[in-house]
Amino acid sequence: MIQHNCQGEVSPLRVVKSDPKVFTVRYLETLNLILATGWSITDDAWIKYCQMMSDIELHLKRNEELNIYFKLELFNTSSATYLFKIIRRLNEAHKKGKSVKIYWSCAAEYNDDAMLEAGLDMAGMCDFKFQITEA
C-alpha cells in the first residue's frame, strides 16, 4: 500500500512495510513506476516477472519514462535470469531515447552484502541510470 504525503501526492518511496518474505510487484502507471519487494525465491516468482515484463513493454509504448525500484530481500538464479532480461529490455528502450532508471536497495535484512554485490554486477550491464542505495 502506498502512503500519501501532506500535500496529497503519492510518494513511491513510502511503501507500507509488508511481510518481506512475500514477493510483490506493483505497477503504478501514472507514476511511471514499478515496485518489486520481498523474497524473490518462490516457485511462482516467474509469473510476477513475466507480468512485470508485460507491464514494462506496455508502459514504454505509451510513455517516455519508467522507474523501477527493487527492494529484494533474497533472490535466486531463476530470478536473476529475469532481472537480466529486464535490464536488456531497458537498455533497448534507453537507446531509443526513453528515460529509464533502476533503483536497487541493498539494505536487505538477511543478505545485504550479496544484494550489494548483485546490484554492482547488474549496474555494470546497464546503459542507463542504476542507483544503488544502502538505506
C-alpha positions as CSV (number, residue, x, y, z in Angstrom):
1,M,0.0,0.0,0.0
2,I,1.3,3.5,-0.9
3,Q,1.0,6.3,1.7
4,H,0.1,9.8,0.8
5,N,2.2,12.8,1.9
6,C,0.9,16.0,3.4
7,Q,0.1,17.6,0.1
8,G,-1.9,14.7,-1.0
9,E,0.6,13.5,-3.6
10,V,1.7,9.9,-3.7
11,S,5.3,9.2,-2.7
12,P,6.6,6.0,-4.3
13,L,9.3,5.6,-1.7
14,R,6.8,5.5,1.2
15,V,5.7,1.9,1.0
16,V,3.9,0.5,4.0
17,K,6.0,-2.3,5.4
18,S,4.6,-5.7,4.5
19,D,5.9,-9.2,5.1
20,P,9.4,-9.2,3.5
21,K,9.0,-12.9,2.6
22,V,6.2,-12.2,0.2
23,F,7.4,-11.2,-3.3
24,T,5.2,-8.4,-4.6
25,V,5.3,-6.4,-7.8
26,R,3.2,-3.2,-8.1
27,Y,2.8,-1.3,-11.4
28,L,1.8,2.3,-10.9
29,E,1.4,3.7,-14.5
30,T,0.5,7.3,-13.6
31,L,3.7,7.5,-11.5
32,N,5.9,5.8,-14.2
33,L,6.8,3.3,-11.5
34,I,7.2,-0.4,-10.8
35,L,8.0,-1.6,-7.3
36,A,9.3,-5.0,-6.6
37,T,9.9,-6.1,-3.0
38,G,10.4,-9.2,-0.9
39,W,11.8,-12.6,-1.3
40,S,12.1,-13.4,-5.0
41,I,12.7,-17.1,-4.4
42,T,9.2,-18.6,-4.6
43,D,8.1,-21.1,-7.2
44,D,5.6,-18.5,-8.7
45,A,8.1,-15.6,-9.0
46,W,8.4,-16.2,-12.7
47,I,4.7,-15.4,-13.1
48,K,5.3,-12.0,-11.5
49,Y,8.4,-11.3,-13.6
50,C,6.5,-12.2,-16.8
51,Q,3.8,-9.8,-15.8
52,M,6.5,-7.2,-15.0
53,M,8.0,-7.6,-18.5
54,S,4.5,-7.2,-19.9
55,D,4.0,-4.0,-17.9
56,I,7.3,-2.7,-19.0
57,E,6.5,-3.3,-22.7
58,L,3.1,-1.7,-22.4
59,H,4.4,1.3,-20.4
60,L,7.2,2.1,-22.7
61,K,4.9,2.0,-25.7
62,R,2.7,4.7,-24.0
63,N,5.2,6.7,-22.0
64,E,8.7,8.2,-22.2
65,E,9.8,7.4,-18.7
66,L,9.9,4.4,-16.4
67,N,11.5,3.9,-12.9
68,I,11.8,0.5,-11.3
69,Y,12.5,0.2,-7.6
70,F,13.9,-3.1,-6.4
71,K,14.0,-3.9,-2.7
72,L,14.5,-7.6,-2.7
73,E,15.5,-9.4,0.5
74,L,16.6,-12.5,-1.4
75,F,16.6,-13.8,-4.9
76,N,17.8,-16.9,-6.7
77,T,19.3,-17.7,-10.1
78,S,15.9,-18.0,-11.7
79,S,15.1,-14.5,-10.6
80,A,18.5,-13.3,-11.8
81,T,17.7,-14.5,-15.3
82,Y,14.5,-12.4,-15.3
83,L,16.4,-9.4,-13.9
84,F,18.9,-9.7,-16.7
85,K,16.1,-9.8,-19.3
86,I,14.6,-6.7,-17.7
87,I,18.0,-4.9,-18.0
88,R,18.4,-5.9,-21.6
89,R,14.9,-4.5,-22.4
90,L,15.6,-1.3,-20.6
91,N,18.9,-0.9,-22.4
92,E,17.0,-1.1,-25.7
93,A,14.5,1.5,-24.5
94,H,17.3,3.8,-23.4
95,K,18.9,3.5,-26.9
96,K,15.6,4.7,-28.3
97,G,15.5,7.8,-26.1
98,K,13.3,6.6,-23.3
99,S,14.2,7.7,-19.7
100,V,14.6,4.5,-17.7
101,K,16.1,4.1,-14.2
102,I,16.6,1.3,-11.7
103,Y,16.8,2.0,-8.0
104,W,18.3,-1.0,-6.2
105,S,18.1,-1.2,-2.4
106,C,20.6,-3.5,-0.8
107,A,19.5,-2.9,2.8
108,A,18.3,-6.5,3.0
109,E,17.8,-7.8,6.5
110,Y,19.1,-11.2,5.5
111,N,21.8,-10.8,2.9
112,D,22.8,-7.2,2.3
113,D,26.4,-7.9,1.2
114,A,25.1,-10.3,-1.5
115,M,22.5,-7.8,-2.6
116,L,25.1,-5.1,-2.9
117,E,27.3,-7.3,-4.9
118,A,24.4,-8.3,-7.2
119,G,23.5,-4.7,-7.6
120,L,27.0,-3.8,-8.6
121,D,27.1,-6.6,-11.1
122,M,23.8,-5.5,-12.7
123,A,24.8,-1.8,-12.7
124,G,27.7,-2.8,-14.9
125,M,25.4,-4.2,-17.5
126,C,23.2,-1.0,-17.7
127,D,23.5,1.8,-20.3
128,F,21.1,3.8,-18.2
129,K,21.0,5.1,-14.6
130,F,21.2,2.3,-12.0
131,Q,21.3,3.7,-8.5
132,I,22.3,1.6,-5.5
133,T,21.2,2.6,-2.0
134,E,22.2,1.0,1.2
135,A,19.4,2.5,3.3
